[in-house]
Amino acid sequence: MPNFTLRTNAAVHTVLMDAHTGKARGVTYIDTHNKLDYRARSKAVVLAASMVESIRILFNSKNQEYPQGLANSSGMLGKYLMEHVAFNDIRGYFPQLAGRPSTNEDGPGESCLYIPRYNYGHKDKKKYLRGWRIDFSTGCGSEPGPGAGMAGFGSAYKKKIKELYPAGVSIGGYGEGLAFDWNYVEIDPNGLTDRLGIPQVRFHTNAEYDHAFAIRDEMYGVMEEILRASGAEIIPYQKSNPYPLGSVTHEAGGGRMGDDPKTAVLDRWNRCHDIKNLLVVDASCFVTHPEKQITHTIFALSYRACDHLAQEFRLGNV
């Protein structure tokens, strides 16, 4: 028997449960080609389908014991969604670089600078919680460049854009997104399904809160200061409101981790409090959303959780 099978074109929609032991015993999936249901049996189930899909699977796996969603005795499943606090960039250009030849500077060779937790140590000035970061991008690439914010028309306008394109610079920032109970996801109450007939989710979110606006005001002031100090000309812009959740596509939360099973879906090993052989190892477990990119943290948590699961197998606890 092989110890690993990769099943492609398989859309998992429910977790199978053993009614006698209360343990997870596999998953049910639809073959996306023939649209038939199949079952895969296992001693443990690890969901890593992304925050949205893992939560959808748990909601759609509800049963008599867990009528509000599998492993949801806490009532916290789907709640406290988060993402970066994000806004539009400020764009400008360096006059001394105007008119230089345009070359392919996109991809791995793109000029980019990243400053994590820029406001570290500024506790006395902060009107918000946690921190934010700054990203820079310069040179020729897929970004719109200085022309995105310039007024004009006709041949002179096109000539100006061509001259400034290789001289462009943009600067933007992302703040830490906090967990609020008004940001949540549920199974669509009107019965919406996807193309395979699997019940879909509905989001309820609001990214416009005091913390986000306080980050915005400080962030824009610092970004303007940096551009002016570097000798860049700033193209006129307007401060944007915080982007809606989902705009940055780094969603997290909805199955948060914690020691108290009354307030958390997962324990410190990414196991469901209610079902110890059912794990969720994607961004669902996050309790806050840092200003940094979260991919490597997801990798680390997943590795840690699965290493612990392997130990439990060796000890005969699964």
KAJONOR-V883042 format. One record per pair of residues at least 4 apart in sequence whose C-alpha atoms are under 7 Angstrom apart, sorted by the first residue. I is the first residue (numbers start at 0). J is the second residue. If there is no record, write none. Layout:
i=I j=J
i=I j=J
//
This chain:
i=8 j=30
i=8 j=31
i=9 j=28
i=9 j=29
i=9 j=30
i=9 j=31
i=10 j=28
i=10 j=29
i=10 j=30
i=10 j=31
i=11 j=26
i=11 j=27
i=11 j=28
i=11 j=29
i=12 j=27
i=12 j=28
i=12 j=56
i=12 j=59
i=12 j=197
i=13 j=26
i=13 j=27
i=13 j=56
i=13 j=57
i=13 j=59
i=13 j=60
i=14 j=23
i=14 j=25
i=14 j=26
i=14 j=27
i=14 j=60
i=15 j=23
i=15 j=24
i=15 j=25
i=15 j=26
i=15 j=27
i=16 j=21
i=16 j=22
i=16 j=23
i=16 j=24
i=17 j=21
i=17 j=22
i=17 j=23
i=17 j=24
i=22 j=274
i=22 j=276
i=23 j=43
i=23 j=44
i=23 j=276
i=23 j=277
i=24 j=40
i=24 j=41
i=24 j=42
i=24 j=43
i=25 j=39
i=25 j=40
i=25 j=41
i=25 j=44
i=26 j=38
i=26 j=39
i=26 j=40
i=27 j=36
i=27 j=37
i=27 j=38
i=27 j=39
i=28 j=36
i=28 j=37
i=28 j=38
i=29 j=34
i=29 j=35
i=29 j=36
i=29 j=37
i=30 j=34
i=30 j=35
i=30 j=36
i=42 j=317
i=43 j=276
i=43 j=277
i=44 j=276
i=44 j=277
i=44 j=278
i=45 j=277
i=45 j=278
i=45 j=279
i=46 j=53
i=46 j=278
i=46 j=279
i=46 j=280
i=47 j=53
i=47 j=279
i=47 j=280
i=47 j=281
i=48 j=52
i=48 j=53
i=48 j=281
i=49 j=53
i=49 j=281
i=49 j=282
i=50 j=54
i=50 j=250
i=50 j=251
i=50 j=252
i=50 j=281
i=50 j=282
i=50 j=283
i=51 j=55
i=52 j=56
i=53 j=57
i=54 j=58
i=54 j=77
i=54 j=253
i=55 j=59
i=55 j=200
i=56 j=60
i=57 j=61
i=57 j=68
i=57 j=69
i=58 j=67
i=58 j=68
i=58 j=69
i=58 j=186
i=59 j=68
i=60 j=68
i=60 j=69
i=61 j=65
i=61 j=66
i=61 j=67
i=61 j=68
i=61 j=69
i=62 j=66
i=65 j=69
i=65 j=70
i=65 j=71
i=65 j=72
i=67 j=71
i=70 j=264
i=70 j=271
i=70 j=273
i=70 j=274
i=71 j=75
i=71 j=76
i=71 j=264
i=73 j=260
i=73 j=261
i=73 j=262
i=73 j=263
i=73 j=264
i=75 j=254
i=75 j=262
i=75 j=263
i=75 j=264
i=76 j=253
i=76 j=254
i=76 j=264
i=77 j=183
i=77 j=184
i=77 j=185
i=77 j=253
i=77 j=254
i=78 j=180
i=78 j=182
i=78 j=183
i=78 j=184
i=78 j=253
i=79 j=178
i=79 j=179
i=79 j=180
i=79 j=182
i=79 j=183
i=79 j=252
i=79 j=253
i=80 j=178
i=80 j=182
i=80 j=183
i=80 j=251
i=80 j=252
i=80 j=253
i=81 j=176
i=81 j=177
i=81 j=178
i=81 j=250
i=81 j=251
i=81 j=252
i=81 j=288
i=82 j=176
i=82 j=244
i=82 j=249
i=82 j=250
i=82 j=251
i=82 j=288
i=83 j=173
i=83 j=174
i=83 j=175
i=83 j=176
i=83 j=288
i=83 j=290
i=84 j=173
i=84 j=174
i=84 j=175
i=84 j=176
i=84 j=211
i=84 j=241
i=85 j=172
i=85 j=173
i=85 j=174
i=85 j=241
i=85 j=242
i=86 j=239
i=86 j=240
i=86 j=241
i=86 j=242
i=87 j=171
i=87 j=239
i=88 j=169
i=88 j=170
i=88 j=171
i=89 j=169
i=89 j=170
i=89 j=171
i=89 j=236
i=90 j=145
i=90 j=168
i=90 j=169
i=90 j=170
i=90 j=233
i=90 j=234
i=91 j=145
i=91 j=167
i=91 j=168
i=91 j=169
i=91 j=231
i=91 j=232
i=91 j=233
i=91 j=234
i=92 j=145
i=92 j=163
i=92 j=166
i=92 j=167
i=92 j=168
i=92 j=231
i=92 j=232
i=92 j=233
i=93 j=97
i=93 j=166
i=93 j=167
i=93 j=230
i=93 j=231
i=93 j=232
i=94 j=166
i=96 j=166
i=97 j=162
i=97 j=163
i=97 j=165
i=97 j=166
i=98 j=162
i=98 j=163
i=99 j=165
i=101 j=139
i=101 j=165
i=102 j=139
i=103 j=139
i=103 j=140
i=104 j=108
i=104 j=109
i=104 j=138
i=104 j=139
i=104 j=140
i=105 j=109
i=105 j=139
i=105 j=140
i=105 j=141
i=110 j=136
i=110 j=137
i=110 j=138
i=111 j=135
i=111 j=136
i=111 j=137
i=112 j=134
i=112 j=135
i=112 j=136
i=113 j=133
i=113 j=134
i=113 j=135
i=114 j=132
i=114 j=133
i=114 j=134
i=115 j=132
i=115 j=133
i=115 j=291
i=116 j=130
i=116 j=131
i=116 j=132
i=117 j=131
i=117 j=132
i=117 j=133
i=118 j=130
i=118 j=131
i=121 j=125
i=126 j=213
i=127 j=210
i=127 j=213
i=127 j=214
i=128 j=210
i=129 j=175
i=130 j=174
i=130 j=175
i=130 j=290
i=131 j=172
i=131 j=173
i=131 j=174
i=131 j=175
i=131 j=290
i=132 j=172
i=132 j=173
i=132 j=174
i=132 j=290
i=133 j=170
i=133 j=171
i=133 j=172
i=133 j=173
i=134 j=170
i=134 j=171
i=134 j=172
i=135 j=169
i=135 j=170
i=135 j=171
i=136 j=168
i=136 j=169
i=136 j=170
i=137 j=167
i=137 j=168
i=137 j=169
i=138 j=165
i=138 j=166
i=138 j=167
i=138 j=168
i=139 j=164
i=139 j=165
i=143 j=147
i=144 j=164
i=144 j=167
i=145 j=149
i=145 j=163
i=145 j=164
i=145 j=167
i=146 j=160
i=148 j=234
i=148 j=235
i=149 j=234
i=151 j=156
i=152 j=156
i=153 j=157
i=154 j=158
i=155 j=159
i=156 j=160
i=157 j=161
i=158 j=162
i=159 j=163
i=160 j=164
i=163 j=167
i=170 j=222
i=172 j=218
i=173 j=290
i=174 j=214
i=174 j=290
i=175 j=288
i=175 j=289
i=175 j=290
i=176 j=287
i=176 j=288
i=176 j=289
i=177 j=287
i=177 j=288
i=178 j=286
i=178 j=287
i=181 j=203
i=181 j=204
i=182 j=203
i=182 j=204
i=182 j=205
i=183 j=202
i=183 j=203
i=183 j=204
i=183 j=253
i=184 j=200
i=184 j=201
i=184 j=202
i=184 j=203
i=185 j=200
i=185 j=201
i=185 j=202
i=186 j=198
i=186 j=199
i=186 j=200
i=186 j=201
i=187 j=191
i=187 j=199
i=187 j=200
i=187 j=201
i=190 j=198
i=191 j=198
i=191 j=199
i=192 j=196
i=192 j=197
i=192 j=198
i=192 j=199
i=193 j=197
i=193 j=198
i=193 j=199
i=204 j=244
i=205 j=243
i=206 j=241
i=206 j=242
i=206 j=243
i=206 j=244
i=207 j=211
i=207 j=241
i=208 j=212
i=209 j=213
i=210 j=214
i=211 j=215
i=211 j=241
i=212 j=216
i=213 j=217
i=214 j=218
i=215 j=219
i=216 j=220
i=217 j=221
i=218 j=222
i=219 j=223
i=220 j=224
i=221 j=225
i=222 j=226
i=223 j=227
i=224 j=228
i=225 j=229
i=226 j=230
i=226 j=231
i=227 j=231
i=242 j=246
i=245 j=250
i=251 j=282
i=251 j=283
i=251 j=285
i=251 j=288
i=252 j=282
i=252 j=283
i=252 j=284
i=252 j=285
i=252 j=286
i=253 j=283
i=254 j=264
i=254 j=265
i=254 j=283
i=254 j=284
i=255 j=263
i=255 j=264
i=255 j=265
i=255 j=283
i=255 j=284
i=255 j=285
i=255 j=286
i=256 j=263
i=256 j=264
i=256 j=265
i=256 j=266
i=256 j=267
i=256 j=269
i=256 j=284
i=256 j=285
i=256 j=286
i=257 j=263
i=257 j=265
i=257 j=266
i=257 j=267
i=258 j=266
i=258 j=267
i=259 j=263
i=260 j=264
i=260 j=272
i=264 j=271
i=264 j=272
i=265 j=269
i=265 j=270
i=265 j=271
i=265 j=272
i=265 j=284
i=266 j=270
i=266 j=271
i=266 j=272
i=268 j=304
i=269 j=278
i=269 j=279
i=269 j=280
i=269 j=304
i=270 j=275
i=270 j=276
i=270 j=277
i=270 j=278
i=270 j=279
i=271 j=275
i=271 j=277
i=271 j=278
i=276 j=317
i=280 j=300
i=280 j=301
i=281 j=297
i=282 j=297
i=293 j=297
i=294 j=298
i=295 j=299
i=296 j=300
i=297 j=301
i=298 j=302
i=299 j=303
i=300 j=304
i=301 j=305
i=302 j=306
i=303 j=307
i=304 j=308
i=305 j=309
i=306 j=310
i=307 j=311
i=308 j=312
i=309 j=313
i=310 j=314
i=311 j=315
i=311 j=316
i=311 j=317
i=312 j=316
i=312 j=317
//
